[in-house]
């Protein structure tokens, strides 16, 4: 079940396939097992399904150097989500440094 915030975001931006956001309290408890890493922020990369699965969401946990992810565009979100997905398949929780230009 996708988080309520993701359903709202998907309705607001129906053409977006990827987005990043800070993890909710429940996600921090479940996905991150309540662990905190000093200087890092629990976040989620959201990937929307395609075709007939466009209403399905995949939530990928990662630690970010900043919780301020609101204005990151789809291309950058997609690259980050791909990096996070690949890192998760290797068995670790990824740490992503967000650089602002």
N, C-alpha and C positions, 0 to 999 in steps of 0.2 A: 504494500500500500504506500503510494508516494505521500510525502509530507504535504500538508495543506498548502504551505507556501509554494511548493512546486506546482501544484494544480492551479493556483492563482496566477503564477508566473506564466505557465503554459497558456492559460486563457488570454492573458494580456499580450503575450508575444507568441502567437500561434506558429510562426515560421522559425522560431529559434530551436535548434537541435541540441545545444549545449549551454549550460550556465554554471556558474560557481557561486557558492554562498557559504556563510559560516554555518557550522553544524548546530542543530537545535539541542536543547538540554537532553532530550531523550536519545538523540543520536550520539551525543558525547558519552552518555551512559552505556549505550549498547555497542556502537561501532568502535569507540575508543576505549571502552571498558573503564571509563572514568579516569583514565590516565591523562596527566597533563605534562607537557614538555616545556620547560622554561623558555620563553621567547618565541614559542610557536603556537599557532591558533588552529584548533580543530575545524576543518572545513569539509565541504562536500562538493564534488564535481557531479553534475547531473547530466545524464545522456538520455535523450528522448529516443524511443524506438522509431522504426521507420515503417512505411507502408501501413498495413493493417494493424501494426503494433504501435502506432503513433501515440496511443494513450498510455503506453507502458514507459516507466522511468527506471533508469539504473542509477543508483546512488553509490558513488565511489568516495570513500573517506581518504583524506590526506591532511597533513599539517602544512599550514601556510605561514609565510613570514609576516603576513598582515591579515587582519580580518576584513579589511576594506576591499571587497571584491565586486562591489555593485556596478561599476562602470566598465568592467572588462567585457570586450566584445565577443561575438560568437567565434570568430576565428581563433583568438587567443584562448578562449574557453575550450574549444575543441582540441587544440594542441595540448593544453594542460590535462584535459580529461584522458586523452590518449596516453600521455606520459604516466598519469596516475594508474590507469588500467594496466599498462605494461608492468609497472612497478609492483602492483598488487599481485599480478600473476607470478612474480618472482618470490612472493611470500612476505614482503615487508610493507609496512605502512610508509608511504612516500612523504618526503619533505620537499616542498616546492617554494622556491624563493620568487616572490613577485617583484619585478622591477618596473618602476614607473618612469615613463619618459616624458 
